[in-house]
Amino acid sequence: MSRRPIVPCIWLDDQAEQAAAFYVSTFSEGRITAMSRYPESSDNPSGKPRGSVLTVELEMAGQPFTLLNGGPLFALNPSISFFVHVATVQEADELFSTLGARGKVLMALDAYPWSERYGWVADRFGVSWQVIAGRRPPGGPTIVPCLMFAGPQQGHAEQAMQAYTSVFPGGRIESVERYAAGEGPESSVKHGRFVLGDQQMVAMDSHVDHGVTFNEGLSLQVMCRDQDELDRYWAALGDGGEHGPCGWLKDRFGLSWQVVPTDIATWMASQDTAARDRAFEAMLQMRKLDIAALTRAFEGE
């Protein structure tokens, strides 16, 4: 399976399989690509049953995601959402209805100055989607992550885009639209488009206080080919922020990242339960991940 360098990770309590089934049936080209499990030989920090599902890897409309059963520690909120570009008003209406079933409407589906049909909804699992008709650039992706800088991070969207695009090779800011007088904080970012590697992204400064900010409920995995790449992202993204366990960090804007090797999904989804248990236990002892040490643990050396 080919993977983009950045993969959004959605933290759930224990609904990863249920959510994956919902998303695969909702989005075009939806498919589950891998599933990993907690160790069968030992207990785990999340208190989940031994051998139960840890992560589900999936793709929808060409965008890879990871769904993580991590327990009830973190609640999803709209500080990170996903634009979903569709071609027609009818498609927008149908998708919004499906995503909104047992969910919560954040902005009503309607005609707006920027689109003949747009709406913002949190689905039944708490994931936020901005459904928009007719604004996808030719050949652009269907699903695009959106970072909303709110609360203590309000006003930092442009600074963050500059920082992130300096870290990822080929990173670039494509456009910045600012709030006009009376719309929101003047000169702040109303809508910014940027690219990290081949991952399209959107950033915006909130124009009101939503009472939310970034947390571990939605993080971004950086898939690294080798130790040098992993070391570089670990240092650059963590500069001014806070490094955590198991490859997790928070950058200086409060956004959570997981800096991990591309082989992590293969190890954790292996049918060799003893091998995947050894790799998981080794990972628990690390902060920055050591690819060679994880490989040795997986192979039983």
Order of alpha helices (4+ residues) and beta strands (2+ residues): beta-alpha-beta-beta-beta-beta-alpha-beta-beta-beta-beta-alpha-beta-beta-beta-beta-alpha-beta-beta-beta-alpha-alpha-alpha
